[in-house]
Amino acid sequence: MSPSENERHHRFLRSFTAQEPAIRAYVRRLVPSRADADDVMQEVAVILWEKFGQFREGADFRAWAFGVARFEVLGWLRDKGRDRLVLSEDVVELIAEESAHDEPRLDLQRAALEACMAKVTPEQRDLIMQAYQPEARIQEVAGGSGRTVAGFYQWLHRMRKLLLDCVRRELDRGVSS
């Protein structure tokens, strides 16, 4: 790789990795399952890289990536059109527009949750993350924590309340500052 190609590659990676969670959340809101979102995200990443030469330096990478993702989702929908569980293009367009509009607020919420998760102990954070894994079995997570299932649900409820209150405080602090 030449030095200019190497720099281009690094600029893309920095931009993509910074925005990948938001792009993934955007795609996830437009397709029915995580597996579908993973498939679409693979294509989005490839297309973003292939078209990165067309991206204007200083432009909004996230907005550009959302546009690419939207077209990729619409293409995926056309390919999956035979499936009755797939939304129509008009509905996906509406959801995509609303998702792009809501993204700044969601980004603030994600940042607030991240700040609040950093305030809980590593053990608590690990248990919360285990409980929300796609294939999580609460009985196993509860047993690993030394709690009964009912006790674990009570603990998880208290932790969610604590995190919700913290997120609200963080958002209020961000709005007022």
N, C-alpha and C positions, 0 to 999 in steps of 0.2 A: 504494500500500500504506500502510495506517495505521501509526502507530508501534508499536502492539501486534502487528499482523500482521508487521511487519518484524522485531521482536524474536523472535517465534515462529519465523519463517523462519531467522533467524541461529542460534537454539538448535538447531533441527533440523539445519542444515548442520554446526554444530560437532559435534554428537553423531554424525551419520551419517558424516562424513568421518573421525572418530577411529576408528570401528568398522568402516568399510567393508572393509578388508582381512580382518578376522576373519570378517565375514559372508560375504564372497566365498569364503574358504577353506572355510567351513562348507557353503555351497551346492555348491561344487566337489566336495566329498567325497560328495555325495548324487546327483549327476547324471553321466551318462557322459562328457560332453565339455566343453571350455572354451566352445564356442559355446552349448551348452545352459545352462551356468552364466551366461554373459552375458545370455541371454534371460531366465532366471529372475531375475537380479539387477536387470534393468530393471524388472520387475514388482514386485519386493520394494521397490525404492527408491520407486516411485510409491505403493504401498500404505502404506509407512511414513510418507510425507509426508501422505497423505490421512487416516491415523489418528493422526497426531501429536497432535492435540487430545485424544485419549483417553489419551495417555501421561502417567503421574503424574510430576510433577517430583520428582527425587531417586531415582526407581526406576532399576533397572539397564537401561539402553538396550540393551546387548548381548543380554541374556537376552530382552528383549522382541523385538528384531529377529530373534533366532534362532527364536523362536516363529512370527513372521510368515513367515520364510523357510521353515520346516518346512512350514507349510500351503501355501505357494506351490509348493514342490517336489511335495507330494502332489497338488495340482491339476494341475501340469504332467504328473505321472505318469499321472493319470487321462486327460488329453488325449492322451497318447502311448501309452496302454494297448495299442493294436494292434501296437506295435513290440515284437518279441520281445527286443530288447536292453535293455528297461527293467526295472528291478528291481521286485519286488512292494512294495506299501505296507508290509507287515510288515517286510521287510528294510530299507526306507528308514527306517522308524521306529526300528529297532534301531541303524542306523548314525547316525541323527540324535541319538539319546540318547547313544551313545558319543562322538560328535563334540563334543557340548555338554559332556560330562563331561571330555573331554581338552583342551578349548580353553584353560584356564588354563596347562597345561603347554606346549601348542603356542605360546601367546602368549609365554611366557618364552623358548622356543627361538627364535622369530622375533626377539625383541629381542636375544638373544645373537648371533644371526647378523648382525643389522644392525650391532651394535657391532663385530663382527669384520670385517665387510666395510668398515667405516670405517677400519680399521687397515691395509688393503692400499692400494697406490698406485692413483691414479685409472686408470692404464693397465691394471693388473691387474684392477681391478674392471670396467672396460669390457669386457675380453676374456672374463671369466667371464660377465658378463651376455649378451654376444653368443652365447656357446656354448650358453646355456640358453634362447634365444628359441625359440618354438614352431616356426618355420620355418627354424631355423639350419642352415646347411651347414658342417660342421666344416672341410671342405676350404677354403672361402672364409675362415673365421675364422682358420684356421691360416696360410694364405697372407698374410692381412692382418697377422698378427703377426710374419711373417718366419720362421716355423718350418715344418718339414715336418709332415704330419699326425701321424706317429708322435711327433715331438717335442712337438707341441701336446698330444696325449693324455697324454704323460708330465708335461708342465708342469701340465695340468689336474688330473691325479691328485695331484701334489704340493700344488697349491693347495687341493684339496678336503680333503686330509689336514691341512694347516695350518689351514684354517677349522674342521674338525671338532674338532681339538685346542683351538683357541681357544674354540669354543662350549662345549666341556666345561668349560674353565677358568672361563668367564663364568658358567655355570650353577652350578658348585661355589662360586664366589665369592658368587653371589646367594643360594644356600642357606645358606651359612655366615654371611652378614651379616644 
